[in-house]
């Protein structure tokens, strides 16, 4: 039996509600549910309700929010609470994406607050970790990823609904990606850290970093990769359907 695989589309700052609806009409017409496969969509907040509504009733598909704030409500202009995200139809939340860390200045402590808020509010939390090119060249990959995991998951229950996404920053939107064996080494290190913290070793660990229809099968044939977190290649419904239909050896 094929191992479970997870396909996550991060639309970033793309696809307004009408565009999201058109995308999903096309995608759902050409894709079909597959046993042991889940497909997550992370649209921009303004398109979350449209996405969740289109996916309602389609087993194996779910909508998530790209970012949350840890406070439940209040004077936090521009922020999205867990309750607001759930109200719009989210069942998952991305936390600590590299762009949140490196463009918006999100810290490891911030990611911890967000992970705990997401889980406390009933959302699956997908914590993103990964190193920059400079950190990789200095041999700091394991140190950086370990820190991000240990701080980001501090105080989180071992049975929490959690996924990890390893996204080497140097491979995001650059056309470069880690080789399957490179990614696998980091995924093993991530599992070692998770296990040392009391989390199940089989916690899903996805890879993200210039994944596309041309390289996804090669990546997923590495058994340490439980799925992929995809940016640009998830913005076209036909390309995304091809990626989600990937079979592994």
Buried (B, 14 or more C-beta within 10 A) or exposed (E): EEEEBBBBBBBBEBBEBEBBBBBBEBBBEEBEEBEEBBBBBBBBBEBBBBBBBBBEEBEBBBBBBBBBBBEEEEEEEEBBBBBBBBEBBBBBBBBBBBBBBEEEEBEBEBBBBBBBBBBBBEBBBBBBBBBBEEBBEEEBBBEBBBBBBBBBBBEBEEEBBBBBBBBBBBBBEEEEBBEBEBBBBBBEBBBBBBBEEEBEEEBBBBBBBBBBBEBBBEBBEBEBBBBBBBBBBBBBBEBBBBBBBBEBE
